[in-house]
Amino acid sequence: MSYQASSFDVIVIGAGHAGCESALAAARMGCKTLLLTLSLDTIAYMPCNPSIGGPAKGHVVREIDALGGEMGKNIDKTHIQMRMLNTGKGPAVYALRAQADKVLYQREMKKVLEEEPNLTLHQNMVEQLIIEDGVCKGVITRTGAKYLSKTVVLTTGTYLRGKIIIGDLQYESGPNNQQPSIHLAHHLQELGFDMVRFKTGTPPRINSRTIDTTKMEIQPGDEEPRAFSFETKEYITDQLPCWLTYTNEKTHQYIQDNLHRAPMYSGKIEGRGPRYCPSIEDKIVRFADKNRHQIFIEPEGRETLEMYVQGLSTSLPEDVQQDILRTIDGLEKAQMVRTGYAIEYDAIVPTQLWPSLETKLVPGLFTAGQINGTSGYEEAAAQGIMAGINAARKVQEQEPVILDRSEAYIGVLIDDLVTKGTNEPYRLLTSRAEYRLLLRHDNADLRLTDKGYAIGLIKEDRYQRFIAKREAIETEIERLRRTKLTPNAEIQAQLAELGTPDLNNVMELANLIKRPELSYQDITKLSPSPNELSDEEMEQVEIQLKYEGYIQKSLQQVDKMKRMEGKRIPQWVDYTAISGLSSEAREKLQQVQPVSLGQASRISGVNPADISILMIYIEQGGRTA
């Protein structure tokens, strides 16, 4: 028996990293929001690596924060270690990564959700969507509750027809033996969604008392305090170390000897796994020339003895996993407390989405996270905040917010998904961004805070602090452009002391700072700023001037891209009626339904000749068909 429950503006299904950001965004924008989850005890759960950030992913967390999201603030409160990666390279690829206390992370996120005024939490399983005249109008739960809403956001993670696989053992399950979502998966297929079957995995966990760290390399956190959120002012300094060890030839031989028991090689796994996060058995086969692979031993929290064995993701039988561990230096006596496993699950083909993350098939229904074919907590959270924003804006009868590829890694992520699709769990990489010099870790607030404020997720006091920061940076850059050094004896002596060549002519400080050996602090010794700048402001001044030439080239490329993005494709365009298009282009354009010529040009199988034909067809109002 079903019954009529409450009504809401926005309903979010699933309280993982996508669901949390989605629900918070919608609620903070003034929408009455319901967050439904299978278990209130697994909100913001980390079923795999208990970490946030890393290359590209850390950039995304900063972008979520600049838009007014929660992930950055939450990890700043709950991490056990934080490190800046790639510091030996340029600022475009600096990447912050934090090891999380996974239980504390969950608890803190749940507290934030519970304290949000417009947000209601409820534990229940959604089995069906309410569809009226083709539009999503609410959900029906297993207990028969009918919740009505103006929009729905699906963030079901890896739960749709989830199946855990360990050797010959297979059973229906969500991650870490939680309930899978079976009926909802079938319901989406009945509605006509194209679905794919993906796979991911997780390594075993071990008891920290049973490892020998004297045989490993210590991996400490940075001594310099760091944070993901631009708002964080209090830092955790009591950090826990991680440890590095390696597989060896004995490990590899043992795995080779047991490949016949590996589900991914025996045909028991149907789903496609992530190329950039392969299982240990896959590494041994694909990289047979390597005599060792890195294994990081990472604490799962301050109040537990569980250690995460990063680099040893596997679905081999339990007895094989235990024996593999004992071949590794420092793990000879390791006690396995959780068995590694593979998990298969359903995802929707993401080209069925508009750039707003609303489904093309069912208006009013949005999807975000691993249901869209992605991997990673950060990618999920990024989609979650955008789906929540756009679900709320649809309720408020406003245009959706679409971030383009030059504005944010979030824009790259979503555009890749809805334009190109994915045939494996999608992972965001810095190499996917063509404008990565513009999309740096350090300038996420300068890129996106204005948007967060306009949307309604950045409060006035924070916005005023941001404006002051931006003005301080601009004022100092202008001062350095105006200030010129004359090559007199005193200046030449100072330059020599700084280890840089003499001046031959009068030079602006803005040009002098471009010398590789000089920093902003060096420049202030020659000409102190009249205003006191924060570390972040000084960093911005230096990066913007030192890399000015490269940045300008990138901006010119962006201008060209935006001209193509500005050429919108009218809704009346019928690709089947356009003569001259290649058959592949016609099929792909019909499937993706791009909103601009720019998006159309990025579709795999659509070549420049097809774009020219499409442009002429639009300009002539379809008369060339």
Backbone torsions as a table, in degrees:
resi	resn	phi	psi	omega
1	MET	NA	130.7	175.8
2	SER	-98.8	160.4	177.5
3	TYR	-144.9	155.4	-179.0
4	GLN	-80.4	115.8	176.9
5	ALA	-96.3	-146.1	-174.0
6	SER	-83.7	171.6	175.0
7	SER	-116.9	145.8	-178.3
8	PHE	-139.0	165.5	172.4
9	ASP	-77.9	-45.8	-177.0
10	VAL	-132.7	133.4	171.8
11	ILE	-116.1	130.3	176.8
12	VAL	-112.6	127.9	-178.8
13	ILE	-104.6	112.5	-179.4
14	GLY	107.4	130.8	-177.0
15	ALA	-117.8	39.9	169.3
16	GLY	-80.5	-156.4	-174.7
17	HIS	-70.1	-34.5	175.4
18	ALA	-69.8	-45.4	-177.0
19	GLY	-64.7	-39.1	179.5
20	CYS	-62.2	-48.7	-179.5
21	GLU	-65.4	-38.7	-179.1
22	SER	-63.9	-48.3	-178.3
23	ALA	-65.9	-41.7	179.8
24	LEU	-65.1	-41.7	-179.9
25	ALA	-61.8	-48.2	-178.3
26	ALA	-63.1	-44.5	-178.9
27	ALA	-65.2	-42.4	-178.6
28	ARG	-70.0	-19.5	176.1
29	MET	-87.1	5.1	173.9
30	GLY	98.8	6.1	-179.6
31	CYS	-90.5	138.3	173.6
32	LYS	-71.4	115.1	-167.4
33	THR	-123.3	139.3	175.2
34	LEU	-115.3	129.4	175.1
35	LEU	-112.0	111.9	179.9
36	LEU	-101.3	133.0	-178.3
37	THR	-140.7	150.0	178.1
38	LEU	-61.8	-33.0	-178.7
39	SER	-151.6	127.7	176.0
40	LEU	-70.4	-12.0	179.9
41	ASP	-86.7	-6.7	-178.0
42	THR	-121.6	27.4	175.1
43	ILE	-63.0	134.4	179.5
44	ALA	54.4	36.2	-178.3
45	TYR	-70.1	144.7	176.7
46	MET	-111.3	89.2	-176.4
47	PRO	-72.8	-18.1	179.2
48	CYS	-114.2	-132.4	-174.9
49	ASN	-61.7	124.6	178.8
50	PRO	-80.1	66.6	179.9
51	SER	-145.2	159.1	178.0
52	ILE	-130.4	136.2	174.2
53	GLY	101.0	-161.9	-173.1
54	GLY	110.4	-179.5	-178.7
55	PRO	-53.7	129.9	-177.4
56	ALA	68.8	-44.9	-178.6
57	LYS	-65.4	-41.2	177.5
58	GLY	-63.8	-36.0	176.1
59	HIS	-59.6	-42.8	-178.1
60	VAL	-63.2	-40.6	179.5
61	VAL	-62.7	-40.1	176.8
62	ARG	-64.4	-38.0	178.8
63	GLU	-67.3	-40.9	176.3
64	ILE	-58.5	-42.6	179.5
65	ASP	-65.1	-41.9	-179.4
66	ALA	-64.5	-27.2	177.5
67	LEU	-83.3	-12.2	-179.9
68	GLY	107.8	16.9	179.6
69	GLY	-83.7	-176.2	-167.7
70	GLU	-112.5	-22.3	-170.8
71	MET	-56.0	-44.9	-179.3
72	GLY	-61.2	-45.4	178.9
73	LYS	-61.8	-39.9	-174.8
74	ASN	-69.8	-41.5	179.7
75	ILE	-71.9	-30.6	176.3
76	ASP	-62.6	-29.6	-179.5
77	LYS	-84.9	-17.1	-166.3
78	THR	-130.0	7.0	-176.7
79	HIS	-78.6	158.4	175.5
80	ILE	-111.5	-10.7	176.4
81	GLN	-161.8	144.6	177.0
82	MET	-140.1	136.8	-179.6
83	ARG	-140.4	143.5	170.8
84	MET	-93.4	121.9	-179.1
85	LEU	-94.8	161.1	174.5
86	ASN	62.9	28.8	-178.0
87	THR	-70.0	-15.1	176.2
88	GLY	-81.2	-4.1	179.8
89	LYS	-109.3	-169.8	-178.4
90	GLY	-76.9	164.4	-176.8
91	PRO	-63.2	-19.3	179.9
92	ALA	-64.2	-26.5	-176.6
93	VAL	-116.2	10.2	169.8
94	TYR	-55.8	139.4	-176.2
95	ALA	-144.4	121.8	178.3
96	LEU	-87.1	137.0	179.0
97	ARG	-136.9	134.5	179.9
98	ALA	-123.6	138.7	170.6
99	GLN	-88.8	129.8	-173.5
100	ALA	-98.4	149.8	161.3
101	ASP	-84.4	100.0	-166.2
102	LYS	-62.7	-36.8	179.5
103	VAL	-71.0	-41.9	178.3
104	LEU	-65.7	-38.1	177.7
105	TYR	-59.4	-46.1	177.8
106	GLN	-60.3	-47.8	-175.4
107	ARG	-62.0	-43.7	-179.3
108	GLU	-67.0	-39.8	178.7
109	MET	-66.8	-39.2	177.6
110	LYS	-61.5	-41.0	179.1
111	LYS	-61.2	-43.1	178.9
112	VAL	-61.5	-44.5	179.7
113	LEU	-62.9	-44.6	-177.8
114	GLU	-64.6	-30.9	-176.1
115	GLU	-88.7	-3.5	-180.0
116	GLU	-76.4	120.8	-172.1
117	PRO	-59.0	-39.9	-175.0
118	ASN	-89.9	8.7	-172.0
119	LEU	-116.0	130.6	175.6
120	THR	-112.3	130.0	175.9
121	LEU	-100.6	139.9	176.0
122	HIS	-150.0	137.2	178.9
123	GLN	-91.4	114.0	178.7
124	ASN	-170.6	159.3	178.3
125	MET	-103.7	124.9	176.5
126	VAL	-84.2	129.7	-178.6
127	GLU	-114.8	-15.8	-175.8
128	GLN	-155.3	148.3	173.0
129	LEU	-95.0	148.6	173.7
130	ILE	-91.5	115.1	-178.5
131	ILE	-115.3	122.0	177.3
132	GLU	-125.3	122.4	-178.1
133	ASP	54.0	37.5	176.8
134	GLY	81.0	-0.7	-176.2
135	VAL	-109.6	139.9	178.9
136	CYS	-75.3	124.9	-175.0
137	LYS	-122.1	4.9	-179.9
138	GLY	154.1	-165.8	-176.4
139	VAL	-139.8	158.7	174.2
140	ILE	-123.1	130.8	-177.3
141	THR	-95.7	170.4	178.7
142	ARG	-59.2	-33.5	-178.2
143	THR	-81.7	0.2	176.8
144	GLY	93.7	2.3	179.1
145	ALA	-72.6	130.5	176.9
146	LYS	-107.1	112.0	178.1
147	TYR	-104.0	123.1	178.9
148	LEU	-92.8	148.7	178.4
149	SER	-158.8	165.4	178.1
150	LYS	-86.7	-28.1	174.9
151	THR	-144.5	156.1	178.2
152	VAL	-132.5	138.1	176.0
153	VAL	-117.7	120.6	178.7
154	LEU	-93.7	119.4	177.2
155	THR	-134.1	66.2	-168.5
156	THR	-90.0	1.6	174.6
157	GLY	58.3	-131.8	-178.5
158	THR	-102.1	23.6	-174.3
159	TYR	-87.6	-20.8	-175.2
160	LEU	-67.9	111.5	-176.3
161	ARG	50.5	40.8	-179.5
162	GLY	-62.1	140.1	179.0
163	LYS	-140.3	121.7	177.5
164	ILE	-88.7	139.5	-177.8
165	ILE	-130.6	122.3	175.6
166	ILE	-134.6	102.9	-176.4
167	GLY	60.5	-125.9	178.5
168	ASP	-82.6	-9.5	-176.7
169	LEU	-83.5	129.6	175.8
170	GLN	-138.1	137.9	175.0
171	TYR	-157.7	151.0	-180.0
172	GLU	-67.5	127.7	-177.4
173	SER	-170.3	152.4	165.3
174	GLY	-84.3	-173.8	-179.9
175	PRO	-62.7	144.2	177.8
176	ASN	53.8	41.9	174.3
177	ASN	64.0	28.5	173.1
178	GLN	-86.9	169.0	-178.7
179	GLN	-64.0	137.7	171.6
180	PRO	-85.6	164.9	176.9
181	SER	-107.7	101.3	-174.1
182	ILE	-93.9	-51.8	-174.9
183	HIS	-64.4	-38.8	-179.4
184	LEU	-65.5	-37.7	178.1
185	ALA	-60.8	-45.9	178.5
186	HIS	-65.0	-36.9	-179.6
187	HIS	-63.1	-40.9	179.2
188	LEU	-64.3	-38.6	176.4
189	GLN	-65.1	-40.1	178.8
190	GLU	-63.5	-31.0	178.5
191	LEU	-74.0	-12.4	176.2
192	GLY	106.5	8.7	179.4
193	PHE	-74.1	137.3	171.7
194	ASP	-77.4	127.7	-177.3
195	MET	-117.4	153.0	174.3
196	VAL	-126.7	162.7	-179.4
197	ARG	-113.0	116.7	-180.0
198	PHE	-114.7	168.4	-179.7
199	LYS	-139.3	142.0	169.2
200	THR	-138.0	179.0	-177.2
201	GLY	-154.2	174.7	-179.2
202	THR	-145.8	151.0	-179.1
203	PRO	-85.6	172.9	173.4
204	PRO	-69.8	159.1	170.8
205	ARG	-109.8	148.0	-176.2
206	ILE	-129.5	160.1	180.0
207	ASN	-82.2	123.8	-176.2
208	SER	-62.3	-24.5	179.4
209	ARG	-70.1	-15.5	-173.3
210	THR	-106.6	15.0	178.5
211	ILE	-113.4	156.3	-179.3
212	ASP	-114.0	96.6	-176.2
213	THR	-73.7	-11.4	178.4
214	THR	-67.7	-17.2	178.4
215	LYS	-96.6	8.0	-176.5
216	MET	-121.7	167.5	176.7
217	GLU	-97.3	128.6	180.0
218	ILE	-72.5	141.9	178.8
219	GLN	-124.1	87.4	-177.1
220	PRO	-80.6	165.3	172.5
221	GLY	-78.0	170.1	177.8
222	ASP	-70.1	142.2	175.1
223	GLU	-71.6	-34.4	179.1
224	GLU	-71.2	127.4	179.5
225	PRO	-61.3	136.4	-179.5
226	ARG	-136.7	162.0	-179.9
227	ALA	-154.4	152.3	173.6
228	PHE	-82.5	-42.2	-175.6
229	SER	-81.3	138.6	176.0
230	PHE	-69.9	-11.8	-178.9
231	GLU	-93.7	-15.7	-175.3
232	THR	-69.3	127.7	178.9
233	LYS	-122.6	-16.7	177.1
234	GLU	-108.7	130.7	-171.3
235	TYR	-116.2	145.7	173.4
236	ILE	-82.5	122.9	-179.3
237	THR	-109.2	-16.5	179.8
238	ASP	-85.3	89.4	-173.9
239	GLN	-103.3	152.5	176.2
240	LEU	-103.6	141.8	-179.9
241	PRO	-81.9	155.0	166.0
242	CYS	-103.9	173.6	-175.5
243	TRP	-136.1	146.3	-178.9
244	LEU	-116.6	128.2	171.5
245	THR	-135.9	-172.3	-174.3
246	TYR	-142.2	151.2	166.1
247	THR	-71.9	171.4	-178.7
248	ASN	-145.8	-177.8	-176.7
249	GLU	-62.5	-33.3	177.2
250	LYS	-64.8	-42.0	177.0
251	THR	-59.0	-48.1	-175.1
252	HIS	-65.9	-40.8	179.6
253	GLN	-65.0	-39.7	179.3
254	TYR	-63.7	-40.6	178.3
255	ILE	-66.2	-44.2	177.8
256	GLN	-57.4	-40.6	-178.5
257	ASP	-67.9	-18.2	-177.2
258	ASN	-116.2	15.4	179.2
259	LEU	-61.3	-28.5	178.9
260	HIS	-64.9	-15.6	178.3
261	ARG	-100.5	2.1	-178.7
262	ALA	-84.4	120.1	-178.0
263	PRO	-56.0	-32.6	-176.9
264	MET	-73.3	-16.9	178.0
265	TYR	-108.5	-10.4	179.0
266	SER	-97.8	0.2	177.3
267	GLY	89.4	5.6	-177.8
268	LYS	-80.3	-18.9	179.0
269	ILE	-100.7	124.4	179.1
270	GLU	-93.2	-36.7	-170.8
271	GLY	-71.1	153.9	177.5
272	ARG	-86.3	128.8	-178.0
273	GLY	-93.2	170.7	-178.2
274	PRO	-76.3	125.9	-178.6
275	ARG	-64.1	-34.7	-173.3
276	TYR	-91.9	5.5	175.5
277	CYS	-143.4	64.4	-173.9
278	PRO	-74.2	158.3	174.4
279	SER	-70.6	163.7	-179.2
280	ILE	-64.3	-35.8	179.1
281	GLU	-68.0	-34.5	176.9
282	ASP	-68.1	-40.4	177.6
283	LYS	-60.0	-43.6	-176.6
284	ILE	-62.8	-36.9	-179.1
285	VAL	-78.1	-46.3	-175.2
286	ARG	-73.3	-32.5	-177.5
287	PHE	-119.1	59.0	-175.3
288	ALA	-64.3	-19.8	-179.7
289	ASP	-78.8	-13.4	-179.1
290	LYS	-84.4	130.6	-179.8
291	ASN	-93.7	-1.7	174.2
292	ARG	-161.2	156.5	176.3
293	HIS	-132.0	146.1	-179.8
294	GLN	-67.8	140.8	173.4
295	ILE	-130.2	118.2	178.2
296	PHE	-101.2	130.9	177.6
297	ILE	-102.9	115.0	-168.8
298	GLU	-124.9	130.2	177.9
299	PRO	-63.8	143.5	177.4
300	GLU	-92.0	-4.5	178.3
301	GLY	166.8	174.2	-179.2
302	ARG	-80.7	-25.6	-173.9
303	GLU	-108.8	26.1	179.4
304	THR	-142.0	155.6	175.6
305	LEU	-94.2	-2.3	-178.4
306	GLU	-69.7	135.3	176.5
307	MET	-122.3	136.6	179.5
308	TYR	-88.2	130.5	-177.3
309	VAL	-99.8	80.9	-176.7
310	GLN	-68.9	132.9	-178.8
311	GLY	102.1	-2.6	-177.5
312	LEU	-122.1	31.8	174.9
313	SER	-57.8	133.9	-174.0
314	THR	-160.7	154.9	171.0
315	SER	-122.7	17.3	176.0
316	LEU	-63.6	160.3	-180.0
317	PRO	-58.1	155.6	-174.4
318	GLU	-58.0	-42.2	-178.6
319	ASP	-66.2	-33.9	177.8
320	VAL	-68.9	-40.9	178.4
321	GLN	-58.9	-44.3	-179.5
322	GLN	-63.0	-40.9	-179.9
323	ASP	-69.8	-34.8	176.8
324	ILE	-61.2	-46.1	179.9
325	LEU	-54.2	-41.1	-173.5
326	ARG	-74.9	-6.6	175.0
327	THR	-88.3	-7.0	-172.2
328	ILE	-98.8	137.3	-179.6
329	ASP	-57.6	126.4	179.7
330	GLY	92.7	-13.0	-178.4
331	LEU	-115.2	15.5	-175.9
332	GLU	-58.0	-29.9	-179.4
333	LYS	-114.9	17.9	-175.5
334	ALA	-62.3	134.1	175.6
335	GLN	-99.5	119.6	-180.0
336	MET	-80.3	124.7	-179.1
337	VAL	-104.6	-21.2	172.5
338	ARG	-138.0	138.6	-178.5
339	THR	-86.0	138.9	173.8
340	GLY	-67.9	155.2	-179.2
341	TYR	-155.6	160.9	168.1
342	ALA	-101.1	150.4	175.0
343	ILE	-132.7	126.7	174.5
344	GLU	-97.2	150.0	-177.9
345	TYR	-160.3	162.7	177.4
346	ASP	-90.5	143.7	172.0
347	ALA	-136.1	156.2	177.4
348	ILE	-88.9	152.3	175.3
349	VAL	-70.9	116.4	-168.6
350	PRO	-71.8	-11.2	174.8
351	THR	-70.1	-4.0	174.7
352	GLN	-83.9	7.4	-178.6
353	LEU	-110.9	148.9	166.7
354	TRP	-78.8	163.9	176.7
355	PRO	-58.7	-17.2	175.9
356	SER	-78.0	-7.9	-174.4
357	LEU	75.5	11.9	169.1
358	GLU	-81.2	140.3	-179.2
359	THR	-74.2	143.7	177.9
360	LYS	-73.5	-31.4	-175.1
361	LEU	-74.4	-40.2	-176.2
362	VAL	-127.9	97.7	176.5
363	PRO	-56.8	143.5	-178.8
364	GLY	91.0	-10.0	179.1
365	LEU	-108.0	124.4	177.6
366	PHE	-114.5	153.4	175.5
367	THR	-132.1	149.3	-178.3
368	ALA	-154.2	145.7	175.3
369	GLY	95.2	-151.5	-173.7
370	GLN	-66.5	-18.1	173.4
371	ILE	-62.8	-22.5	178.3
372	ASN	-91.3	7.8	175.2
373	GLY	93.2	13.4	179.9
374	THR	-97.5	168.5	171.3
375	SER	-122.7	156.5	173.8
376	GLY	99.1	140.9	178.5
377	TYR	-65.6	-39.0	-174.9
378	GLU	-68.8	-44.2	177.0
379	GLU	-60.6	-38.9	179.0
380	ALA	-64.9	-47.2	-179.0
381	ALA	-62.0	-38.6	179.9
382	ALA	-62.5	-46.2	176.7
383	GLN	-65.5	-36.7	-178.4
384	GLY	-60.3	-47.2	-177.6
385	ILE	-66.3	-37.2	179.9
386	MET	-70.8	-38.7	177.6
387	ALA	-65.9	-40.5	177.8
388	GLY	-63.9	-43.5	177.7
389	ILE	-59.6	-47.5	-174.6
390	ASN	-76.2	-28.8	172.8
391	ALA	-65.1	-42.7	178.5
392	ALA	-65.7	-42.0	-179.4
393	ARG	-67.4	-30.4	175.4
394	LYS	-66.9	-41.0	175.8
395	VAL	-60.5	-39.7	-177.6
396	GLN	-86.0	7.1	178.3
397	GLU	56.5	43.6	175.7
398	GLN	-114.8	159.0	178.5
399	GLU	-66.5	146.8	178.9
400	PRO	-67.8	157.5	175.1
401	VAL	-95.5	120.5	179.4
402	ILE	-120.9	117.9	176.2
403	LEU	-87.4	130.9	179.9
404	ASP	-90.0	175.4	-172.3
405	ARG	-68.5	-19.1	179.3
406	SER	-91.5	-7.5	-176.9
407	GLU	-97.0	-32.4	-170.4
408	ALA	-164.9	149.8	169.5
409	TYR	-60.7	-29.5	176.1
410	ILE	-60.2	-39.4	177.3
411	GLY	-64.5	-40.4	177.1
412	VAL	-62.2	-47.5	-179.0
413	LEU	-56.7	-53.3	-174.8
414	ILE	-69.8	-40.0	178.8
415	ASP	-63.5	-41.7	176.6
416	ASP	-58.5	-44.1	-176.6
417	LEU	-66.2	-51.8	-172.3
418	VAL	-79.4	-19.5	-178.1
419	THR	-97.5	-45.1	-174.8
420	LYS	-102.9	-22.6	-173.3
421	GLY	71.0	-171.4	177.9
422	THR	-155.8	140.2	178.3
423	ASN	-104.4	12.1	176.0
424	GLU	-155.6	163.9	177.1
425	PRO	-54.9	119.6	-172.4
426	TYR	-79.7	130.0	175.8
427	ARG	-119.3	133.0	179.5
428	LEU	-76.4	132.3	179.2
429	LEU	-129.2	151.8	177.5
430	THR	-61.3	-30.2	-178.3
431	SER	-68.5	-15.2	178.8
432	ARG	-77.5	-16.3	-176.4
433	ALA	-97.9	116.8	179.9
434	GLU	-75.2	-16.1	-180.0
435	TYR	-116.5	41.0	-171.7
436	ARG	-66.1	-21.3	176.0
437	LEU	-67.3	-25.6	177.0
438	LEU	-85.0	-23.4	-173.6
439	LEU	-103.8	62.4	-175.4
440	ARG	-89.3	159.8	174.6
441	HIS	-57.8	-39.2	-171.3
442	ASP	-76.5	-22.0	-172.1
443	ASN	-113.1	18.7	-178.6
444	ALA	-58.4	-37.2	179.8
445	ASP	-68.9	-38.4	179.0
446	LEU	-65.7	-29.3	-179.7
447	ARG	-80.4	-34.9	-164.2
448	LEU	-126.4	-10.5	-176.5
449	THR	-64.6	-37.0	176.7
450	ASP	-57.0	-42.4	179.4
451	LYS	-66.8	-43.2	178.6
452	GLY	-59.4	-37.8	179.0
453	TYR	-69.3	-44.5	-179.7
454	ALA	-63.9	-35.9	178.7
455	ILE	-68.7	-33.3	-179.4
456	GLY	110.6	13.0	-178.7
457	LEU	-100.7	-13.5	176.5
458	ILE	-103.9	123.0	-177.4
459	LYS	-75.2	161.9	-172.9
460	GLU	-60.9	-43.2	-177.2
461	ASP	-64.6	-40.4	177.1
462	ARG	-65.1	-40.3	-178.2
463	TYR	-64.9	-38.3	178.8
464	GLN	-66.4	-36.8	175.5
465	ARG	-64.9	-38.1	178.1
466	PHE	-64.6	-44.6	179.3
467	ILE	-59.8	-42.3	179.0
468	ALA	-62.3	-40.4	178.4
469	LYS	-63.6	-46.6	-178.8
470	ARG	-62.7	-40.9	179.3
471	GLU	-66.8	-37.2	178.6
472	ALA	-63.4	-40.4	178.7
473	ILE	-65.3	-47.4	-178.6
474	GLU	-64.3	-39.4	179.9
475	THR	-64.6	-42.8	-179.1
476	GLU	-69.3	-39.6	177.4
477	ILE	-61.7	-42.0	178.4
478	GLU	-63.6	-38.7	178.0
479	ARG	-62.8	-42.3	-179.7
480	LEU	-68.1	-29.0	176.0
481	ARG	-72.2	-34.6	-177.8
482	ARG	-79.7	-30.7	-173.8
483	THR	-81.3	126.3	-178.6
484	LYS	-119.9	142.5	177.4
485	LEU	-101.7	134.1	175.6
486	THR	-98.3	135.2	-175.8
487	PRO	-76.1	69.7	175.3
488	ASN	-95.8	177.3	-174.8
489	ALA	-61.1	-41.1	-178.3
490	GLU	-63.8	-45.9	-179.7
491	ILE	-64.7	-42.6	-179.4
492	GLN	-62.4	-36.8	178.1
493	ALA	-65.6	-41.4	178.4
494	GLN	-64.2	-40.9	179.4
495	LEU	-64.4	-39.8	178.0
496	ALA	-62.1	-38.5	178.8
497	GLU	-65.9	-30.0	179.0
498	LEU	-85.1	-3.1	177.1
499	GLY	76.9	31.4	-179.8
500	THR	-126.8	151.2	-176.0
501	PRO	-61.8	160.8	177.1
502	ASP	-63.4	160.5	171.7
503	LEU	-84.6	141.3	173.6
504	ASN	-98.3	-27.7	-179.2
505	ASN	-140.4	172.6	172.9
506	VAL	-59.2	135.5	-177.5
507	MET	-137.8	138.4	174.3
508	GLU	-71.8	145.2	176.5
509	LEU	-60.9	-30.6	179.5
510	ALA	-64.7	-26.1	175.9
511	ASN	-89.3	-35.1	-179.7
512	LEU	-61.5	-36.5	-177.6
513	ILE	-67.5	-14.6	178.4
514	LYS	-71.9	-15.1	177.0
515	ARG	-63.0	130.2	-174.8
516	PRO	-57.0	-32.7	-174.8
517	GLU	-82.1	-6.0	-177.0
518	LEU	-106.3	140.9	175.7
519	SER	-111.4	174.1	176.7
520	TYR	-62.4	-37.7	179.1
521	GLN	-61.6	-35.5	176.0
522	ASP	-64.5	-40.8	-179.0
523	ILE	-64.1	-37.1	-179.4
524	THR	-68.6	-20.7	174.9
525	LYS	-71.0	-27.9	177.6
526	LEU	-84.3	-33.1	-178.6
527	SER	-153.1	91.5	-178.0
528	PRO	-61.0	143.6	176.9
529	SER	-74.9	140.0	176.6
530	PRO	-71.1	-15.5	-178.7
531	ASN	-113.3	145.6	177.9
532	GLU	-82.9	122.6	-179.4
533	LEU	-106.1	145.9	174.8
534	SER	-74.4	168.2	178.3
535	ASP	-59.9	-41.3	179.8
536	GLU	-64.1	-40.1	-179.9
537	GLU	-67.6	-41.2	177.6
538	MET	-63.5	-40.0	179.0
539	GLU	-61.2	-42.7	179.7
540	GLN	-63.8	-43.6	179.3
541	VAL	-58.2	-47.0	-177.4
542	GLU	-65.3	-47.3	-177.4
543	ILE	-65.5	-44.9	-176.4
544	GLN	-64.4	-33.5	179.3
545	LEU	-85.5	-42.6	-175.7
546	LYS	-65.2	-35.8	-177.9
547	TYR	-107.2	22.2	-173.2
548	GLU	-55.9	-44.4	-178.5
549	GLY	-61.2	-45.6	179.7
550	TYR	-66.6	-38.6	179.7
551	ILE	-64.1	-42.3	179.5
552	GLN	-62.5	-40.1	177.2
553	LYS	-62.1	-41.9	178.3
554	SER	-63.3	-40.6	179.9
555	LEU	-64.6	-34.1	176.4
556	GLN	-65.7	-39.1	176.6
557	GLN	-65.2	-37.9	178.2
558	VAL	-63.1	-40.8	178.8
559	ASP	-58.9	-42.2	178.0
560	LYS	-63.5	-43.6	-179.9
561	MET	-62.0	-42.0	-176.6
562	LYS	-68.5	-27.8	175.7
563	ARG	-64.7	-38.3	176.4
564	MET	-70.5	-38.9	178.9
565	GLU	-65.6	-29.6	-178.8
566	GLY	-73.4	-15.1	178.9
567	LYS	-87.4	93.5	-175.1
568	ARG	-76.2	149.5	177.5
569	ILE	-97.8	116.1	-177.7
570	PRO	-62.2	154.2	-178.3
571	GLN	-68.7	-20.1	-177.3
572	TRP	-77.7	-7.6	-177.4
573	VAL	-63.0	127.5	177.8
574	ASP	-115.0	103.9	-174.9
575	TYR	-64.7	-27.9	179.7
576	THR	-69.3	-17.2	-177.3
577	ALA	-96.8	-0.3	-176.5
578	ILE	-92.8	110.7	178.2
579	SER	-76.1	146.1	178.4
580	GLY	101.3	-22.0	177.1
581	LEU	-69.0	142.8	173.2
582	SER	-66.2	153.2	-178.2
583	SER	-61.5	-36.7	178.8
584	GLU	-66.2	-43.8	179.5
585	ALA	-62.0	-42.9	-179.6
586	ARG	-60.8	-44.1	-179.8
587	GLU	-64.0	-45.7	-177.9
588	LYS	-68.1	-41.9	179.1
589	LEU	-63.9	-40.1	178.9
590	GLN	-64.9	-36.2	-178.7
591	GLN	-72.4	-48.0	-173.2
592	VAL	-80.9	-32.4	-176.1
593	GLN	53.4	61.8	-177.0
594	PRO	-62.4	149.5	-177.6
595	VAL	-92.7	-12.6	-179.8
596	SER	-146.9	163.9	176.2
597	LEU	-65.3	-31.7	177.0
598	GLY	-60.6	-47.8	177.9
599	GLN	-64.7	-40.7	179.6
600	ALA	-59.4	-37.1	-177.4
601	SER	-69.2	-17.6	-179.2
602	ARG	-94.0	-1.2	-179.8
603	ILE	-76.8	128.6	177.8
604	SER	-60.4	129.3	-180.0
605	GLY	96.9	-8.2	176.0
606	VAL	-102.4	115.3	-175.9
607	ASN	-100.3	170.0	-177.8
608	PRO	-55.5	-35.0	178.7
609	ALA	-63.3	-39.5	177.6
610	ASP	-62.9	-39.9	179.7
611	ILE	-65.2	-40.4	178.5
612	SER	-62.6	-43.4	178.5
613	ILE	-63.1	-42.7	179.5
614	LEU	-64.2	-40.3	-179.7
615	MET	-62.6	-45.0	179.2
616	ILE	-64.0	-42.0	179.8
617	TYR	-58.6	-43.4	-179.6
618	ILE	-68.7	-45.2	-177.9
619	GLU	-61.6	-31.1	-179.3
620	GLN	-97.6	16.1	173.7
621	GLY	64.9	25.6	177.2
622	GLY	85.7	6.3	-175.2
623	ARG	-76.6	-12.3	-178.8
624	THR	-87.4	-1.7	-178.1
625	ALA	-63.3	NA	NA
